Amino acid sequence: MKINFIPTRRLVFILLLGTIPLFLGGPWIKPFMIFLVYNLIFLTLAVVDYFFISNFIIRVKRIVKDTFSLGIKNSVKISLSNKNSFSLFLQLKDDYPFQFKADRDNLFRLYLSPDSTEEIEYFLTPYERGKYNFGKMHIRCYSFLGLTGRRIVVEQRQKVRVYPNLDNVTRYQLMAIKGHLQRTGIKPAKILGRGMEFESLRDYLPDDEYSDINWKASARRGRLIVNQYDEEKSQNILILIDAGRMMTSCVGGISKLDYAVNTALILSYVCSLRGDKIGLLAFAGDIKSYLPPSKGKKHIQLILETLYDLTPELVEPNYSLALKFLGTKSRKRSLVFLFSDIMDQYSSEELIKYFPTLFPHHIPFCVAITDPVIREMATKDCTASREIYEQAMAEQVLWERKKALSIMGKKGVYTMEALPEELSVKVINEYLKIKVKAKL
């Protein structure tokens, strides 16, 4: 802790007032004596004021978690304790990472009564994952006269890691424990597929397979009845994340890659709840990271540690390399989710060419993130010629994107578009649908 003496504006103003007699004219001795006595009085008061804060005791502590969640407000608290018999007026400035956005002005002013403790709280919103450092805390203390102050620099450097939105995972965990996942839009119920062991009978639904109809039971009950089977466990779910240039674009201040990472983490947790194994492959121009399929809390934590510092690169993604690598590492039939971005059939030619080659050995599923600005532009009412032109361009972009996804769909690839705020729920529901229909 470094401490420095500082004069206040009040002291400077008072001392300047003492120079007025020097400019009144007449014999100089009397004005000079007034000036001298006046300034001597106030300098003495400044020394007394400084004496009160020269040996003061103040304790400062920043309270912050080691991990922050991406894209949401994270709390930072600063505790200040005045251990003196007199009051203090304080100004405090905290050196938080400049990449974070604060919810208020960084200069805090507060009054500490004798032998008291106050706590300041503010919130920071990070928009990129990775490691960041908090710096020093700068404090100015003033005594009751306000003539002098002291500058204090508190050396409390702290490191924080910005992870994908951990609050979402915690929320899913609590809802899973209470059985309330349907509140988030995820469809509840026990997942029953076409496993080997018979589970129960139920009424026929329009999307059921004809091969599941139990004709004897249907004849007895006078309506169509289908067989249900226990869900198969320990199936492979592979998550592929494109970290190329197309995923650098931002929606609401957060990159598409970060939305994909958040969804991948929540999907991993839900798959783990269902007893499935989760694998991870991140790539851009080359392979960035790979985790073979596994399950359990330790594996989920390993996925989190792998994803938290994954950053996009301004290169074209090498789909051919990624899928060849996947073919050598994972031979078991798997549901393969690819988080990428698609513009049209020409710019996404390599994706359209190579990703469908996973079918029919695997179940390929391409997930694209829709830009809400483009969608809004394509659907709003327009009157001005510029707005009409922009709407036509937006409609063209959406049509080209839909056409590219349709081409992959015809080649056996499941496809899906979703707005960023709907991405997690829609992906998880698609995963559950595939489990229900026992496609794996």
JOUR-V591560 format. One record per residue. N is the residue number from 1. SS is DSSP state (@ for helix, = for strand, . for the rest). OMEGA is omega in whole degrees, -180 to 180 (NA if undefined). D_FIRST is the distance of its C-alpha to the first C-alpha in Angstrom with 2 decimals. Layout:
BEGIN
N,SS,OMEGA,D_FIRST + N,SS,OMEGA,D_FIRST
END
This chain:
BEGIN
1,.,178,0.00 + 2,=,-177,3.82 + 3,=,179,6.64 + 4,=,177,10.24 + 5,=,176,13.62 + 6,=,173,15.96 + 7,=,-180,19.62 + 8,.,177,21.12 + 9,@,180,24.40 + 10,@,-180,26.08 + 11,@,-180,25.54 + 12,@,180,26.79 + 13,@,180,29.77 + 14,@,180,30.71 + 15,@,177,30.65 + 16,@,177,32.80 + 17,@,-179,35.28 + 18,.,180,35.78 + 19,.,-177,37.32 + 20,@,179,40.22 + 21,@,-179,42.50 + 22,@,-177,42.36 + 23,@,-178,44.19 + 24,.,179,46.88 + 25,.,-179,49.24 + 26,.,178,51.40 + 27,.,-173,50.68 + 28,@,-173,47.17 + 29,@,-178,46.54 + 30,@,177,46.34 + 31,@,-180,44.01 + 32,@,179,41.80 + 33,@,177,41.66 + 34,@,179,40.82 + 35,@,-177,38.04 + 36,@,-179,36.70 + 37,@,-179,36.93 + 38,@,-178,35.51 + 39,@,178,32.40 + 40,@,179,32.03 + 41,@,-175,32.08 + 42,@,174,29.41 + 43,@,176,27.16 + 44,@,177,27.56 + 45,@,178,26.64 + 46,@,178,23.53 + 47,@,177,22.56 + 48,@,179,23.31 + 49,@,-180,21.32 + 50,@,180,18.29 + 51,@,-178,18.90 + 52,@,-177,18.55 + 53,@,-179,15.02 + 54,@,-178,13.87 + 55,.,-178,13.46 + 56,.,178,13.07 + 57,.,177,11.73 + 58,=,-179,10.77 + 59,=,-177,10.40 + 60,=,179,10.11 + 61,=,174,11.98 + 62,=,-179,13.95 + 63,=,-177,17.45 + 64,.,179,19.50 + 65,.,178,22.45 + 66,.,-178,22.69 + 67,=,174,25.80 + 68,=,176,26.79 + 69,=,-176,30.42 + 70,.,170,31.94 + 71,.,178,33.28 + 72,.,180,32.20 + 73,=,179,29.40 + 74,=,-173,26.56 + 75,=,171,24.35 + 76,=,180,20.56 + 77,=,176,19.09 + 78,=,-180,15.81 + 79,=,179,15.70 + 80,=,-179,14.18 + 81,=,176,15.07 + 82,=,-177,15.66 + 83,.,-176,16.27 + 84,.,180,17.68 + 85,.,179,21.31 + 86,.,-177,21.09 + 87,.,178,20.59 + 88,=,170,17.84 + 89,=,-173,18.47 + 90,=,165,15.88 + 91,=,-176,15.93 + 92,=,174,14.10 + 93,=,-178,14.65 + 94,=,178,14.29 + 95,.,176,14.96 + 96,.,-180,17.80 + 97,.,-175,20.44 + 98,.,179,22.61 + 99,.,-179,25.70 + 100,.,177,25.32 + 101,=,-180,26.89 + 102,=,-179,25.13 + 103,.,-179,27.37 + 104,.,178,25.80 + 105,.,-174,23.84 + 106,.,179,20.20 + 107,=,-177,19.16 + 108,=,176,19.02 + 109,=,-180,19.83 + 110,=,-180,20.04 + 111,=,179,20.79 + 112,=,176,19.44 + 113,.,-178,21.95 + 114,.,176,21.27 + 115,.,-178,20.35 + 116,=,179,20.49 + 117,=,176,19.02 + 118,=,-179,19.53 + 119,=,176,19.52 + 120,=,175,19.65 + 121,=,172,21.81 + 122,=,-173,22.87 + 123,=,179,24.93 + 124,=,178,24.96 + 125,=,176,28.21 + 126,.,-179,28.32 + 127,.,176,31.57 + 128,.,178,31.39 + 129,.,177,30.92 + 130,=,-180,28.66 + 131,=,180,25.11 + 132,=,-177,22.19 + 133,=,167,18.40 + 134,=,-179,15.83 + 135,.,-177,13.03 + 136,.,170,9.73 + 137,=,-178,9.65 + 138,=,-176,9.89 + 139,=,170,10.45 + 140,=,-179,12.64 + 141,=,179,13.62 + 142,=,178,17.09 + 143,.,-172,19.10 + 144,.,179,22.78 + 145,.,178,24.28 + 146,.,180,22.20 + 147,.,180,22.54 + 148,=,177,18.97 + 149,=,178,15.60 + 150,=,178,11.95 + 151,=,-179,10.03 + 152,=,174,6.59 + 153,=,-178,5.48 + 154,=,179,4.76 + 155,.,177,6.04 + 156,.,180,9.10 + 157,.,-179,12.06 + 158,=,178,15.33 + 159,=,175,18.92 + 160,=,175,21.86 + 161,=,177,25.55 + 162,=,-179,27.97 + 163,=,167,31.26 + 164,.,-172,34.61 + 165,.,-178,34.91 + 166,@,179,34.39 + 167,@,178,35.13 + 168,@,180,38.67 + 169,@,178,39.16 + 170,@,179,37.98 + 171,@,179,40.35 + 172,@,179,43.20 + 173,@,-179,42.53 + 174,@,-180,42.72 + 175,@,178,45.80 + 176,@,178,47.44 + 177,@,-178,46.99 + 178,@,-179,48.51 + 179,.,-175,51.12 + 180,.,-179,50.06 + 181,@,-179,49.48 + 182,@,180,52.29 + 183,@,179,50.05 + 184,@,-177,48.23 + 185,.,177,51.60 + 186,.,-176,52.08 + 187,.,-175,55.57 + 188,.,174,55.77 + 189,.,177,58.40 + 190,.,-178,59.12 + 191,.,180,59.71 + 192,=,-178,63.19 + 193,=,-180,64.40 + 194,=,178,67.37 + 195,=,-176,66.50 + 196,=,-173,69.07 + 197,=,180,69.24 + 198,=,-178,70.94 + 199,=,-177,68.83 + 200,=,175,70.80 + 201,=,174,73.06 + 202,=,180,72.19 + 203,=,180,73.81 + 204,.,175,74.04 + 205,.,-174,71.63 + 206,.,-177,72.42 + 207,.,178,69.91 + 208,.,176,71.07 + 209,.,178,72.86 + 210,@,-178,76.63 + 211,@,180,76.46 + 212,@,-177,74.52 + 213,=,175,77.34 + 214,.,-172,79.04 + 215,@,-180,82.62 + 216,@,179,84.04 + 217,@,178,81.48 + 218,@,180,81.94 + 219,@,-180,85.72 + 220,@,-174,85.34 + 221,@,178,82.97 + 222,.,176,84.59 + 223,.,-177,81.39 + 224,.,179,79.27 + 225,=,179,77.02 + 226,=,175,74.55 + 227,=,172,73.10 + 228,=,-177,69.39 + 229,=,178,67.81 + 230,=,178,64.63 + 231,.,176,61.73 + 232,.,-178,61.22 + 233,.,174,57.90 + 234,.,174,55.79 + 235,.,-175,56.75 + 236,=,172,54.69 + 237,=,-179,52.55 + 238,=,180,51.11 + 239,=,177,48.48 + 240,=,-179,48.54 + 241,=,175,45.84 + 242,=,179,46.52 + 243,.,179,43.32 + 244,.,-170,45.22 + 245,@,-177,45.09 + 246,@,-178,46.87 + 247,@,178,44.09 + 248,@,-178,41.47 + 249,.,-173,42.87 + 250,=,173,40.90 + 251,=,-179,42.14 + 252,.,178,39.94 + 253,.,-179,36.95 + 254,=,-177,37.26 + 255,=,177,39.22 + 256,@,177,42.48 + 257,@,-180,41.12 + 258,@,175,38.42 + 259,@,179,41.17 + 260,@,180,43.17 + 261,@,178,40.32 + 262,@,-180,39.74 + 263,@,179,43.48 + 264,@,-180,43.81 + 265,@,180,41.25 + 266,@,177,43.01 + 267,@,178,46.39 + 268,@,-180,45.31 + 269,@,-180,44.43 + 270,@,177,47.76 + 271,@,178,49.70 + 272,@,177,48.11 + 273,@,-178,49.24 + 274,.,178,52.74 + 275,.,180,52.73 + 276,.,177,52.77 + 277,=,-177,51.05 + 278,=,174,48.62 + 279,=,-176,48.17 + 280,=,174,45.96 + 281,=,176,46.56 + 282,=,-175,44.37 + 283,=,171,45.74 + 284,.,174,45.83 + 285,.,175,47.53 + 286,.,-180,47.23 + 287,=,-179,46.25 + 288,=,179,42.52 + 289,=,179,42.51 + 290,=,173,45.11 + 291,=,179,45.17 + 292,=,-179,48.62 + 293,=,177,49.87 + 294,=,180,48.66 + 295,.,-179,47.64 + 296,.,-177,45.43 + 297,@,-180,41.83 + 298,@,180,40.51 + 299,@,176,42.35 + 300,@,178,41.01 + 301,@,178,37.45 + 302,@,176,38.43 + 303,@,178,39.77 + 304,@,-179,36.52 + 305,@,180,34.50 + 306,@,-174,37.07 + 307,@,-168,37.07 + 308,.,180,33.41 + 309,.,176,32.90 + 310,.,-178,36.49 + 311,.,179,36.59 + 312,.,178,39.71 + 313,.,-179,41.19 + 314,.,178,43.29 + 315,.,175,46.33 + 316,.,179,49.54 + 317,.,-179,49.45 + 318,.,-178,51.79 + 319,@,-180,53.71 + 320,@,179,56.31 + 321,@,-177,53.85 + 322,@,-176,52.02 + 323,@,174,55.30 + 324,@,177,56.75 + 325,@,179,53.65 + 326,@,-180,53.97 + 327,@,179,57.64 + 328,@,-175,56.94 + 329,@,-175,54.27 + 330,.,-180,55.72 + 331,.,180,59.47 + 332,.,179,59.65 + 333,.,-174,60.59 + 334,=,168,57.47 + 335,=,-172,56.42 + 336,=,176,54.41 + 337,=,175,52.12 + 338,=,176,51.20 + 339,=,-178,48.52 + 340,=,176,49.25 + 341,.,-175,50.20 + 342,.,176,53.72 + 343,.,179,54.99 + 344,.,-175,58.65 + 345,.,-178,61.07 + 346,.,179,60.69 + 347,.,178,56.91 + 348,.,-175,56.76 + 349,@,-178,59.82 + 350,@,177,58.22 + 351,@,-179,56.82 + 352,@,-178,60.25 + 353,@,-170,61.96 + 354,@,-174,59.98 + 355,@,178,58.48 + 356,@,-180,61.93 + 357,@,176,62.91 + 358,@,180,61.04 + 359,.,10,63.82 + 360,.,-177,65.83 + 361,.,176,64.16 + 362,.,173,60.88 + 363,=,-180,60.22 + 364,=,-179,58.25 + 365,=,-178,56.36 + 366,=,-179,54.80 + 367,=,180,52.16 + 368,=,-178,51.47 + 369,=,-179,48.91 + 370,=,176,50.48 + 371,.,-178,48.74 + 372,@,-180,49.11 + 373,@,179,49.16 + 374,@,180,52.23 + 375,@,179,53.92 + 376,@,180,53.40 + 377,@,-177,54.67 + 378,@,-175,57.78 + 379,@,-176,58.67 + 380,.,177,57.91 + 381,.,-177,60.69 + 382,.,177,60.99 + 383,.,-179,62.93 + 384,.,-178,61.62 + 385,@,179,62.84 + 386,@,180,59.32 + 387,@,179,58.44 + 388,@,178,61.72 + 389,@,179,60.97 + 390,@,179,57.47 + 391,@,179,59.02 + 392,@,178,61.65 + 393,@,180,59.04 + 394,@,178,57.02 + 395,@,179,60.22 + 396,@,178,61.06 + 397,@,-179,57.70 + 398,@,180,58.13 + 399,@,179,61.75 + 400,@,179,60.96 + 401,@,-180,58.24 + 402,@,179,60.66 + 403,@,179,63.32 + 404,@,178,61.10 + 405,@,180,60.20 + 406,@,178,63.90 + 407,@,178,64.89 + 408,@,179,62.59 + 409,@,179,63.88 + 410,@,-180,67.42 + 411,.,175,66.36 + 412,.,-179,65.18 + 413,.,170,61.50 + 414,=,-180,60.07 + 415,=,-179,58.15 + 416,=,171,55.93 + 417,=,180,54.11 + 418,=,171,51.43 + 419,=,-176,48.99 + 420,@,-177,45.33 + 421,@,-180,44.97 + 422,@,-169,48.19 + 423,@,-175,47.63 + 424,@,-177,46.44 + 425,@,-178,49.13 + 426,@,179,51.92 + 427,@,-180,51.15 + 428,@,178,51.00 + 429,@,177,54.25 + 430,@,176,55.95 + 431,@,-180,54.86 + 432,@,178,56.32 + 433,@,180,59.54 + 434,@,177,60.06 + 435,@,-180,59.52 + 436,@,-178,62.00 + 437,.,176,64.61 + 438,.,180,63.99 + 439,.,180,63.92 + 440,.,NA,62.06
END
